[in-house]
């Protein structure tokens, strides 16, 4: 069944691949929206890992690394992102993206940012995992293409809201000659609000909405933080309950969430989903 599904995906164009999505979107800011590059002073390094539905054979595992820098003299942010996504031992996607954003001060607190990322992507398919004929000529095959993403964000010390448009060039990702399977455009909307209560308490509600072809995902979360310790809860629409915890100490942050599947698949079948994110800020005058 898994082989038949992958063959249908490759040949018909009906089931086109979707971009990997992280539930904790702000933990990989440039991947979420290139306009978020360089919003904070100095350097920011981030890592994020997602293991989705580990009990299902061929489940996706996604990891990303990023580093960005704010250039104050020209109100610009630049950064580099590396992402690797594996669907079982069959299909692999690697992405290297260069992001740049321009920041415009609207007032003392409000800033408008416009950004873009230029990406080199490679998909690899191990035909031995889906080939019925065992033809030795059908081994690992790769396709390479370039892609373009863009975004806009409105930010302040307490609010972050933005919109991103991915796969603008709609590259062809078909493994068969003389065939076309365009990567669908991916729309993203995001918003986050920091509310400082009395003392050291901080509330941070956030929401993410993704739409690509006929697929969509809406996830909302709330983190409650006290003296650097936080608990996280939320809901991914018709998909999962979100729970987790984190630590934020000065320039370092680490968060973990577990998503309990509430769809018809059931959590005992999928094993839920795990997501881990870390970030570290460094440089002068932070």
C-alpha positions in Angstrom: 0.0 0.0 0.0 2.8 2.4 0.9 4.5 1.7 -2.5 1.3 2.2 -4.4 0.7 5.5 -2.6 4.1 6.9 -3.5 3.8 5.8 -7.1 0.5 7.6 -7.3 2.1 10.7 -5.8 4.9 10.7 -8.4 2.8 9.9 -11.5 -0.6 11.5 -11.2 0.1 14.9 -9.8 -3.1 14.6 -7.8 -1.3 14.1 -4.5 1.5 16.7 -4.6 4.1 17.1 -1.8 3.5 19.6 0.9 6.1 21.7 2.7 7.2 20.5 6.1 5.6 22.6 8.9 6.7 23.2 12.5 4.0 23.7 15.1 6.3 26.1 17.1 6.8 28.3 14.1 8.6 31.2 15.8 11.4 28.9 16.9 12.6 28.9 13.2 11.8 32.5 12.3 13.3 32.6 8.8 11.7 29.4 7.8 8.4 30.7 9.0 8.7 34.1 7.3 11.9 35.6 5.7 10.8 39.0 6.9 11.6 37.9 10.5 15.4 37.7 9.7 17.4 40.1 11.9 14.6 41.4 14.1 16.7 41.0 17.2 20.1 42.6 17.8 23.3 40.6 17.2 23.3 37.0 16.1 20.6 34.3 16.6 21.3 30.6 16.1 18.4 28.2 16.1 17.7 24.4 15.8 14.4 22.6 15.5 13.5 18.9 15.2 10.1 17.3 14.5 9.2 13.6 14.6 5.7 13.1 13.4 3.7 10.0 14.0 6.6 7.7 14.9 4.4 4.5 15.1 3.5 4.8 11.4 5.9 3.2 8.9 7.5 5.9 6.7 6.7 8.7 9.0 8.3 12.2 8.4 11.2 13.5 10.4 12.3 17.1 9.8 15.2 19.1 11.2 16.3 22.6 10.5 19.3 24.8 11.5 19.5 28.6 11.1 21.7 31.5 11.8 20.9 35.2 11.3 22.4 38.6 12.0 21.0 42.1 12.3 22.9 44.8 10.5 22.0 48.0 12.4 23.7 50.4 10.2 21.4 49.6 7.2 18.4 48.3 9.2 18.7 44.9 7.5 18.7 41.3 8.6 20.4 38.4 6.8 20.5 34.7 7.5 21.1 31.2 6.3 18.8 28.2 6.8 19.4 24.5 6.3 16.5 22.0 6.4 16.4 18.2 5.9 13.1 16.3 5.7 12.9 12.5 5.4 9.8 10.4 4.7 10.8 7.0 6.0 13.7 5.7 4.0 12.1 6.5 0.7 12.0 10.3 0.0 14.4 13.0 1.2 14.3 16.7 0.8 17.2 19.1 1.5 16.8 22.9 1.5 19.5 25.6 1.8 18.0 29.1 2.0 19.5 32.6 2.1 17.2 35.2 3.6 17.3 38.9 3.7 14.9 41.5 5.2 14.6 45.3 5.3 13.2 46.9 8.4 11.3 50.2 8.3 10.7 52.1 11.6 7.1 53.3 11.7 7.4 54.8 15.2 9.5 54.3 18.3 8.0 50.9 18.9 6.5 49.8 15.6 8.5 48.3 12.7 7.5 47.0 9.3 9.7 44.3 7.7 9.8 43.0 4.2 11.9 40.0 3.3 12.7 37.3 0.8 14.6 34.0 0.7 16.3 32.4 -2.2 16.5 28.6 -1.9 18.3 25.7 -3.4 16.4 22.4 -3.0 17.1 18.8 -3.8 14.7 15.9 -3.6 16.0 12.3 -3.6 14.0 9.2 -4.1 15.2 5.6 -3.3 13.5 3.6 -6.1 14.5 0.3 -4.4 11.8 1.0 -1.7 9.0 1.3 -4.3 10.2 -0.7 -7.3 8.3 -4.0 -7.9 10.5 -5.2 -10.7 13.8 -4.9 -8.9 15.4 -3.2 -11.9 19.0 -2.4 -10.9 18.9 0.7 -13.1 16.2 2.2 -10.8 18.3 3.3 -7.9 18.5 6.6 -6.0 17.3 9.5 -8.2 17.6 13.2 -7.4 16.1 16.4 -8.8 17.4 19.9 -8.1 15.6 23.2 -8.4 15.6 26.8 -7.1 12.7 28.4 -5.2 11.7 31.8 -3.9 9.8 32.8 -0.8 8.7 36.2 0.4 7.0 37.8 3.5 6.0 40.8 5.4 5.8 41.4 9.2 4.6 44.1 11.6 6.4 44.0 14.9 6.6 45.7 18.2 8.0 44.8 21.7 4.6 43.0 22.4 3.2 42.0 19.0 4.4 40.1 16.0 2.1 39.5 13.0 2.9 38.5 9.5 2.2 36.9 6.2 4.5 34.7 4.0 4.2 33.4 0.5 6.3 30.3 -0.3 7.1 28.5 -3.6 6.5 31.6 -5.7 8.4 30.1 -8.6 6.4 26.8 -8.4 9.3 24.5 -9.4 8.7 21.2 -11.1 9.5 18.3 -8.7 8.5 15.4 -10.9 11.0 12.5 -11.1 9.8 11.3 -14.5 11.1 13.0 -17.8 8.7 15.0 -19.8 6.3 15.2 -16.9 5.3 18.1 -14.7 4.3 18.3 -11.0 4.5 21.8 -9.7 5.1 22.5 -6.1 2.0 24.3 -4.8 2.1 27.8 -3.4 2.1 27.8 0.4 0.4 30.6 2.3 1.3 31.3 5.9 -0.2 33.7 8.4 1.1 34.1 12.0 0.6 36.2 15.1 2.0 36.3 18.6 1.4 38.6 21.6 3.5 39.1 24.7 1.5 40.2 27.7 3.6 41.0 30.9 1.6 40.5 34.1 2.7 41.7 37.5 6.0 40.4 38.7 7.8 37.9 36.5 4.7 36.4 34.8 4.4 36.5 31.0 1.6 35.2 28.8 2.3 34.5 25.2 -0.7 33.5 22.9 0.2 32.6 19.3 -1.6 31.4 16.2 -0.4 29.9 12.9 -2.4 29.3 9.7 -1.0 27.4 6.7 -2.7 26.7 3.4 -1.2 24.8 0.5 -3.3 23.4 -2.4 -6.2 21.6 -0.6 -4.4 21.2 2.7 -4.6 23.5 5.6 -3.4 23.6 9.2 -4.4 26.0 12.0 -2.7 25.8 15.4 -3.0 28.0 18.4 -0.9 27.9 21.6 -0.5 29.7 24.9 2.7 29.7 26.9 2.7 30.8 30.6 6.2 31.9 31.8 7.5 32.6 35.2 11.2 33.4 35.9 12.3 31.7 32.8 10.2 28.5 33.2 7.2 28.0 31.0 4.4 25.6 30.3 2.8 25.3 26.8 -0.6 24.2 25.8 -2.6 24.5 22.6 -4.7 22.9 19.9 -4.0 22.0 16.2 -7.4 22.2 14.5 -9.0 18.7 14.1 -5.6 17.2 14.5 -3.9 17.3 17.9 -3.8 18.6 21.5 -0.5 20.3 22.3 1.3 20.2 25.6 4.9 21.0 26.5 7.4 23.0 28.6 10.4 25.2 28.1 13.2 27.3 29.6 14.2 30.8 28.6 17.3 32.1 30.4 18.9 35.3 29.2 20.1 34.5 25.7 19.2 30.8 25.6 15.8 29.2 25.0 14.7 25.5 24.7 11.1 24.3 24.2 9.6 20.8 23.8 6.0 19.9 22.9 4.1 16.7 22.4 1.1 16.5 20.2 -1.6 14.0 21.1 -3.5 12.9 17.9 -7.2 13.6 18.2 -8.1 12.9 14.6 -9.7 9.6 13.4 -6.2 8.0 13.1 -5.9 7.9 16.9 -2.9 8.5 19.1 -2.3 4.8 19.8 -1.9 4.4 16.0 0.3 7.4 15.3 2.3 7.7 18.5 1.6 11.5 18.5 4.3 13.9 17.4 7.4 15.3 19.1 9.0 18.7 18.5 12.1 20.2 20.1 13.4 23.7 19.5 16.5 25.6 20.8 17.9 29.0 20.1 20.9 31.1 21.3 21.6 34.8 20.9 25.2 36.1 20.9 27.1 39.2 19.9 27.8 42.7 21.3 25.3 45.0 22.9 22.5 42.5 23.4 
